């Protein structure tokens, strides 16, 4: 079983319900929930739109990284996600999403394939990922930078506000 950290975000529809549904589906198809951060609210990153609700969860999974990616993408589609990003004039363009599930870490593995990069290549730039992550694993060491999440958070240059939206108990999200 691998220790996996996933980032969850939603800025369309009933955002809190989308996060809860995604955690339920992750437990059904990807792994056992160990813990979940509180829910935070933040501005959309790299574009203007409705604010996101964000959380980070830790799971134990016996899926290989590529299969885990496949399962998280399947969950996104089942919950109504249309697409991740699209390209316009050679640049990635972000858009609103019902649910976004990103693999942040898969143990200490470093993967750079055509379809999957672990650790997530932008997590150190995103306060909306680091702030929930620091709540549940401040001492986790990023295998590429060899620094703790807490250190990455302190050094993060993202100045976007990330505020507490709702305190969470993992038991509220854990399946019976």
C-alpha positions in Angstrom: 0.0 0.0 0.0 1.3 3.4 -0.9 0.8 6.7 1.0 -0.9 9.0 -1.5 -1.8 12.7 -1.2 -4.5 14.1 -3.5 -5.6 17.7 -4.0 -9.4 18.3 -4.4 -11.0 21.4 -5.8 -14.4 22.6 -7.0 -15.8 25.9 -8.2 -19.0 24.9 -9.9 -22.3 23.8 -8.5 -22.6 22.7 -4.9 -18.9 22.8 -4.3 -18.9 21.2 -0.8 -21.1 18.4 -2.0 -18.8 17.8 -5.0 -15.8 17.5 -2.6 -17.7 15.0 -0.4 -18.8 12.9 -3.4 -15.3 12.8 -4.7 -13.9 11.6 -1.4 -16.6 8.9 -1.3 -15.7 7.8 -4.9 -12.0 7.8 -4.1 -12.7 5.4 -1.2 -14.7 3.2 -3.5 -12.2 3.0 -6.3 -8.8 4.3 -5.3 -7.9 3.7 -1.6 -8.7 4.0 2.1 -9.1 7.5 3.5 -6.5 8.2 6.2 -7.1 11.9 6.8 -8.5 15.1 5.2 -7.7 18.7 5.7 -10.2 21.3 6.5 -11.9 22.9 3.5 -10.4 26.2 2.3 -11.7 28.8 -0.1 -9.5 30.6 -2.6 -9.6 32.6 -5.8 -9.3 30.8 -9.1 -5.7 30.4 -10.0 -4.5 31.8 -13.3 -8.0 33.0 -14.4 -11.0 34.8 -12.9 -14.1 32.9 -11.9 -16.0 31.6 -8.9 -13.9 30.9 -5.9 -12.7 27.3 -5.3 -13.2 25.1 -2.3 -10.0 23.1 -1.8 -8.9 20.2 0.4 -6.1 17.7 0.5 -6.6 14.1 1.5 -4.2 11.3 2.4 -5.1 7.8 1.3 -3.5 4.4 1.3 -3.8 2.8 -2.1 -2.7 -0.4 -3.7 -3.2 1.0 -7.2 -0.1 1.7 -9.3 0.3 5.4 -10.1 -1.0 5.1 -13.7 -4.1 3.1 -12.5 -4.7 5.7 -9.8 -4.6 8.5 -12.4 -7.1 6.5 -14.5 -9.4 6.1 -11.5 -9.3 9.7 -10.4 -10.0 10.8 -14.0 -12.9 8.4 -14.1 -14.3 9.8 -10.9 -14.0 13.4 -12.3 -16.0 12.3 -15.4 -18.6 10.5 -13.3 -19.1 13.7 -11.2 -19.6 15.8 -14.4 -16.1 17.1 -15.2 -15.8 18.0 -18.9 -12.1 18.7 -19.4 -9.0 19.6 -17.4 -7.5 22.4 -19.5 -7.3 23.3 -23.1 -4.7 25.0 -25.3 -5.2 28.4 -26.9 -2.4 30.0 -28.9 0.1 27.4 -27.5 -0.8 28.1 -23.8 -2.7 26.1 -21.3 -5.9 27.7 -20.4 -7.6 26.8 -17.1 -11.4 26.7 -16.8 -14.1 26.2 -14.1 -14.6 22.7 -12.9 -17.1 20.7 -11.0 -14.3 18.7 -9.5 -10.5 18.5 -9.9 -8.5 15.7 -8.4 -4.7 16.0 -8.7 -2.2 13.4 -7.5 0.3 15.4 -5.4 2.5 12.6 -4.1 2.6 8.8 -4.4 4.9 7.9 -1.6 8.3 9.2 -2.5 8.1 8.1 -6.1 9.3 10.5 -8.9 7.5 9.9 -12.2 7.8 11.9 -15.4 5.9 10.2 -18.1 3.9 11.5 -21.0 0.6 11.3 -19.0 1.7 11.6 -15.4 4.1 13.7 -13.4 4.5 13.0 -9.7 5.1 14.9 -7.5 2.6 17.4 -9.0 4.9 19.8 -10.9 3.1 23.0 -9.7 2.2 22.2 -6.1 5.1 24.3 -4.6 3.6 27.4 -6.4 0.1 27.0 -5.1 -0.8 28.2 -1.7 -4.3 26.7 -2.1 -2.6 23.2 -2.2 0.1 23.9 0.4 -2.1 25.3 3.0 -4.4 22.3 3.3 -1.4 20.0 2.9 0.5 21.6 5.7 -2.4 20.9 8.0 -2.2 17.1 7.6 1.5 16.5 6.7 3.7 19.5 7.4 6.8 17.3 7.8 6.3 15.3 4.6 9.5 15.7 2.5 9.1 16.6 -1.2 11.2 14.0 -3.0 12.4 16.4 -5.7 13.2 19.5 -3.6 14.1 17.5 -0.5 12.2 20.0 1.6 9.2 19.7 3.9 5.8 20.9 3.0 6.1 23.5 5.7 9.3 24.9 4.2 7.7 25.0 0.7 4.7 26.8 2.2 6.9 29.4 3.9 8.8 30.0 0.6 5.7 30.0 -1.6 5.4 33.2 -3.6 1.7 32.8 -4.3 0.1 35.7 -2.5 -3.5 34.7 -3.2 -5.7 34.5 -0.1 -6.6 31.0 1.2 -9.1 31.1 4.0 -10.8 28.5 6.1 -14.2 27.6 4.8 -15.2 24.7 7.0 -13.5 22.6 9.7 -13.6 18.9 8.8 -13.4 15.6 10.7 -12.2 12.7 8.6 -14.9 10.5 10.2 -17.5 12.8 8.4 -16.0 11.7 5.1 -15.0 8.1 5.8 -17.2 5.4 4.4 -18.6 2.9 7.0 
